[in-house]
Amino acid sequence: MKVIVIGGGAAGFFTAINIAEKHPNFQVTILEKTNKLLQKVKVSGGGRCNVTNERSKPSELVHFYPRGNKKLHSVFKRFTTSDTVTWLNERGVDTKAEVDKRMFPTTDSSQTIIDCFMSETQRLNINIIQNQSLTALHAKNQQWEIHTAKDVFLADKVVVATGASPATWKVLESLGLEITSLVPSLFTFNITDDRLNDLQGISFNEVQIKIVSTKLEESGPLLITHWGLSGPAVLKLSARSAYELAERKYQFEVLVNFVGIKPGEVKQHIRNYQEANPKRKVINYPLFDLPKRFWERMIHYCDISEETPFTELSKKHVNKLVEELSQGRYSVTGKSTFKDEFVTAGGVKLSEIDLDTFECKRYPNLYLAGEVLDIDALTGGFNFQACWSAGWVISESVC
Ligand SMILES: Cc1cc2nc3c(=O)[nH]c(=O)nc-3n(C[C@H](O)[C@H](O)[C@H](O)COP(=O)(O)OP(=O)(O)OC[C@H]3O[C@@H](n4cnc5c(N)ncnc54)[C@H](O)[C@@H]3O)c2cc1C
């Protein structure tokens, strides 16, 4: 049985290794377009490779996949994050979880994952052919003919794991497979606003951020950057709203609640503080544990003088402050990538494959894994986990 995996990235390697391991009599080959292997794994997680996540319950995991979501429940039931940890452990790679549940190799180096995958391909005699770019796929006499820019290969089973590759999507489209529209996911918001000027580096533990005139809202930590707003709350919102924001050409307004409580509660808290500390100067006492520089900026923005004590805060000033802290309105005028870590939303529709096998419904013996599919996730190791789980399921299905 000849199996050809197209794409020498995360999904391609994991699938090839598991197929070769479970089916020692299969001849497994990886075809890679470039002269580099596992390139994205190398740069992932800032060079540390956020290989998976500590959350392991499928019902919890699926919420981190804006595209894929509940459809992935049965996939994670078969191979979840804790299986990834065991798989790596069994091959000599120890992992650790950080407080936010992201998991990394204990070496803090993506090279550890690459070394593991490379030594597994050697042990299992997986053939790797580089500089072979898929150009066409033809089903012929129960086999697949794989055309690359240079050669033609024959295989009994083909796994397409080419990531976000427009050329491959065209090849798959020519086979009649439906591809959803493709838009960037996981980006930060560009905002030019005096309220944020020179405050880069200031972070907030728990904010709520909402896109005006929509129900799109997320919460979590927030970071002010040179360009605008970033941090988990913004990245989550960008991923969940990827299509809506693309439609708006990345021009929209957001409401930011920097304190994470309702405006009425913010007002009450200020009133209580006024009563308890009437003589304190407002500018010197940041409420809600807000960073001092941010609090000062808000006080100036609300036209509250530096000399004003809490007792002299006018109703108008309190209302303005409440609004700025709990419903600050900002105009977003574009997007930037987050630490170069971008993901494409969209790909081959999941309705085209049987999620019990990752085999194409229209084409037996043609499998798809990784970012080529319409699956993407938030940051946290979830994107790689989708590759590992798909690869595992395929390895159990090919026979
Ligand atoms: C900078 C960065 C950091 C990231 N960090 C993390 C992280 O820490 N954790 C996480 O979970 N996710 C992370 N991601 C996302 C993650 O890297 C991807 O989700 C994952 O790599 C997708 O794997 P894949 O195998 O589907 O595609 P890829 O890893 O992109 O691999 C596809 C391979 O196919 C090859 N190919 C393409 N077209 C062809 C063709 N026509 N013929 C033959 N070969 C072809 C490509 O050259 C490539 O080698 C990061 C992404 C980026 C950009």
The ligand as an SDF file (V2000), in Angstrom:
LIG
                    3D

 53 58  0  0  0  0  0  0  0  0999 V2000
    4.2840   32.5510   13.3460 C   0  0  0  0  0  0  0  0  0  0  0  0
    3.2690   31.5000   13.7020 C   0  0  0  0  0  0  0  0  0  0  0  0
    3.2960   30.9330   14.9670 C   0  0  0  0  0  0  0  0  0  0  0  0
    2.3430   29.9580   15.3120 C   0  0  0  0  0  0  0  0  0  0  0  0
    2.4150   29.4120   16.5580 N   0  0  0  0  0  0  0  0  0  0  0  0
    1.5220   28.4580   16.9150 C   0  0  0  0  0  0  0  0  0  0  0  0
    1.5950   27.8080   18.1840 C   0  0  0  0  0  0  0  0  0  0  0  0
    2.5020   28.0620   18.9880 O   0  0  0  0  0  0  0  0  0  0  0  0
    0.6510   26.8700   18.4740 N   0  0  0  0  0  0  0  0  0  0  0  0
   -0.3490   26.5220   17.5990 C   0  0  0  0  0  0  0  0  0  0  0  0
   -1.1720   25.6610   17.9230 O   0  0  0  0  0  0  0  0  0  0  0  0
   -0.4250   27.0810   16.3620 N   0  0  0  0  0  0  0  0  0  0  0  0
    0.4830   28.0250   16.0020 C   0  0  0  0  0  0  0  0  0  0  0  0
    0.4210   28.5940   14.7700 N   0  0  0  0  0  0  0  0  0  0  0  0
   -0.5480   28.0370   13.8030 C   0  0  0  0  0  0  0  0  0  0  0  0
    0.0440   26.7160   13.2420 C   0  0  0  0  0  0  0  0  0  0  0  0
    1.3830   26.9350   12.8510 O   0  0  0  0  0  0  0  0  0  0  0  0
   -0.7660   26.1840   12.0520 C   0  0  0  0  0  0  0  0  0  0  0  0
   -2.1040   26.0220   12.4460 O   0  0  0  0  0  0  0  0  0  0  0  0
   -0.2080   24.8130   11.6070 C   0  0  0  0  0  0  0  0  0  0  0  0
    1.1490   24.9420   11.2380 O   0  0  0  0  0  0  0  0  0  0  0  0
   -0.9910   24.2430   10.4370 C   0  0  0  0  0  0  0  0  0  0  0  0
   -0.3580   23.0450   10.0690 O   0  0  0  0  0  0  0  0  0  0  0  0
   -0.4830   22.4580    8.5890 P   0  0  0  0  0  0  0  0  0  0  0  0
    0.3610   21.2510    8.5660 O   0  0  0  0  0  0  0  0  0  0  0  0
   -1.9010   22.3550    8.2260 O   0  0  0  0  0  0  0  0  0  0  0  0
    0.1450   23.5910    7.6730 O   0  0  0  0  0  0  0  0  0  0  0  0
    1.6520   24.0840    7.5930 P   0  0  0  0  0  0  0  0  0  0  0  0
    2.3290   23.9250    8.9010 O   0  0  0  0  0  0  0  0  0  0  0  0
    1.5880   25.4220    6.9650 O   0  0  0  0  0  0  0  0  0  0  0  0
    2.3360   23.0390    6.5990 O   0  0  0  0  0  0  0  0  0  0  0  0
    1.9410   22.9330    5.2400 C   0  0  0  0  0  0  0  0  0  0  0  0
    3.1280   22.4500    4.4470 C   0  0  0  0  0  0  0  0  0  0  0  0
    2.6910   22.1520    3.1260 O   0  0  0  0  0  0  0  0  0  0  0  0
    3.6050   22.6950    2.2030 C   0  0  0  0  0  0  0  0  0  0  0  0
    2.8920   22.9670    0.9430 N   0  0  0  0  0  0  0  0  0  0  0  0
    2.0680   23.9950    0.6410 C   0  0  0  0  0  0  0  0  0  0  0  0
    1.6170   23.8940   -0.6070 N   0  0  0  0  0  0  0  0  0  0  0  0
    2.1490   22.7620   -1.1190 C   0  0  0  0  0  0  0  0  0  0  0  0
    2.0490   22.1200   -2.3920 C   0  0  0  0  0  0  0  0  0  0  0  0
    1.3310   22.6300   -3.3840 N   0  0  0  0  0  0  0  0  0  0  0  0
    2.7390   20.9690   -2.5750 N   0  0  0  0  0  0  0  0  0  0  0  0
    3.4840   20.4190   -1.5690 C   0  0  0  0  0  0  0  0  0  0  0  0
    3.6170   21.0000   -0.3580 N   0  0  0  0  0  0  0  0  0  0  0  0
    2.9560   22.1490   -0.1240 C   0  0  0  0  0  0  0  0  0  0  0  0
    4.1090   23.9580    2.8770 C   0  0  0  0  0  0  0  0  0  0  0  0
    5.3410   24.3800    2.3260 O   0  0  0  0  0  0  0  0  0  0  0  0
    4.2350   23.4900    4.3300 C   0  0  0  0  0  0  0  0  0  0  0  0
    5.4660   22.9000    4.5880 O   0  0  0  0  0  0  0  0  0  0  0  0
    1.3460   29.5630   14.3850 C   0  0  0  0  0  0  0  0  0  0  0  0
    1.3180   30.1460   13.1070 C   0  0  0  0  0  0  0  0  0  0  0  0
    2.2580   31.1000   12.7640 C   0  0  0  0  0  0  0  0  0  0  0  0
    2.2080   31.7080   11.3780 C   0  0  0  0  0  0  0  0  0  0  0  0
  1  2  1  0
  2  3  1  0
  2 52  2  0
  3  4  2  0
  4  5  1  0
  4 50  1  0
  5  6  2  0
  6  7  1  0
  6 13  1  0
  7  8  2  0
  7  9  1  0
  9 10  1  0
 10 11  2  0
 10 12  1  0
 12 13  2  0
 13 14  1  0
 14 15  1  0
 14 50  1  0
 15 16  1  0
 16 17  1  0
 16 18  1  0
 18 19  1  0
 18 20  1  0
 20 21  1  0
 20 22  1  0
 22 23  1  0
 23 24  1  0
 24 25  2  0
 24 26  1  0
 24 27  1  0
 27 28  1  0
 28 29  2  0
 28 30  1  0
 28 31  1  0
 31 32  1  0
 32 33  1  0
 33 34  1  0
 33 48  1  0
 34 35  1  0
 35 36  1  0
 35 46  1  0
 36 37  1  0
 36 45  1  0
 37 38  2  0
 38 39  1  0
 39 40  1  0
 39 45  2  0
 40 41  1  0
 40 42  2  0
 42 43  1  0
 43 44  2  0
 44 45  1  0
 46 47  1  0
 46 48  1  0
 48 49  1  0
 50 51  2  0
 51 52  1  0
 52 53  1  0
M  END
$$$$
